[in-house]
Amino acid sequence: MSVPESSNGSPTELLASGFRRADVVRLVTQCLHSLGYERAASELVNESGVQCWPEPVSRFRAALLHGEWGAADALITNLHLPDPASRRVRFLELSTYLLCRSVEELKARSGWDGGGGASRRLLLDELQEHIPPSLLLPENRLETLLQQAVRWQTLHAPPLTPDDVSPSLFEDVSFRHDGLPREASLVLEGHADEVWCVAFSHSGAALASASRDGAAACKCWPPRGASLTCSRLVRTGAIVLWNATNPQFARRALIPAHSGAIATVAWSPDDTLLLSCAADRTVKLWNAPAGDCAATFREHTEAVTAVVWLPSGAHFLSSSSAGKRVILWDLGGNALQSWHGPRVTDLAVAADGARLLAVSGCTVRSCPLTAGSDGTPRMVTEDVHSWDETDAISSLAISRDSRAVLLNVGSQEVHAWDVDGRRRLGSYSGHRQGRFVIRSAFGGKHDGLVLSGSEDTQVYVWHRHSGALLRKLPGHSCAVNSVSWSPASPHLFASASDDHTVRIWGLPPPSVS
């Protein structure tokens, strides 16, 4: 179809923004098509003289979407693609179907959901990777650019907390510095000793804190030939479950959980179960919110340092640093697989369950996770990749989108890393970390903040992308070991300290005029 020449300037003209007029018109035309304004799109093409797709591409695209496979195959030559790309496009069109023995198998293998379904558009998306975008515009390109612009503003704006508002296309993303939690609104006193870990449930409705409460007498037999026995005190571990929907965070349960100090706890994906691991060489499974023990797992021969769920909620992983072992479990107590060798001190699993991250000394190891035909997961330990830090790593925390991790390192810094690219994204300093394990966390809307405890008794809050220190929050009287941001509130987090308390941080109450 021929189009008249526009009277509003040449298509090759550069606009004041530096973009070509024709490119902008093509994006707008595509957007009009996707919104269903076909007549408006046609009028824009006629007035501008710019087609959304070159004629051969338009015909090829239409043939694909209408299932006219013979016509689509014949039109590939007219796209003038390089030979490798041309061969790949034909391969994607045909390879899936060559081994099919029946129409039913063909439909199942291709994911065909009818002529009006989404399967043909999915094929078009696959072909997009092999056809230059200057010929075949990526689907919904203008909307994608708008989303990227809003996200860039959200992530790279000045070091302030994003206000809790929906993105608008008519104004820049707004930020409010006074949206940062800065006041300890509650001090929770349920532990008798140092609190080493605190974790909100995924819904934000519950909070778990774990400590090394109490002391138990343990017989210590003397060397051969000695006539007397001695005894020593062994620290025990306790868990407290708090009701985070209650304004006062009322205590739900106090659990004398382990005969050794608890390293960490982890909520199941549906928040009905809680895992804990401890120096007594066990992992325990608890029913929440009642706090009764559902199972004890005893395969480890040394202190258990980390535990993490798989997304299905039917399996989990635990590690023992001294035991040099990572174990994959099911909830029935079966140790399905062991990874021997590295001294793993902390673990994280990607949200899609495809990757396990394990901290070992100065190294982060990335181990693929797969599932068999029966759904049983497996660690692919023969395909482990890794990257190294500048100093020993004491803990890691993964972002909600699983694209980034925080590493607490011995150089008294917190480092953010891109998981896929294995490159450092940011560095946060000012806090103090020497002898103890400090657990940091992402926080705020879009995980735009980084929080960490410190041995100087304060909580530190940084802007994730600029690295600027936003707050130093005093309140605890001893080292702060762990922090956890509430998924239910953009202005609330918890901290755990050696001063035996958990503090809930939020905004100060509104002033009364």
PyMOL commands that set and color helices and strands:
alter all, ss='L'
color gray80, all
select helices_A, chain A and resi 21-35+38-48+55-65+69-79+83-98+103-110+119-128+141-156+177-179+381-383+445-447
alter helices_A, ss='H'
color red, helices_A
select strands_A, chain A and resi 161-162+175-176+183-188+195-200+206-211+215-220+230-235+237-243+251-258+262-267+273-278+283-287+293-297+306-309+315-320+325-330+335-340+346-349+355-360+363-371+377-379+385-388+393-398+404-409+413-418+423-429+441-443+449-452+459-463+469-473+480-485+493-497+502-506
alter strands_A, ss='S'
color yellow, strands_A
deselect
rebuild
show_as cartoon
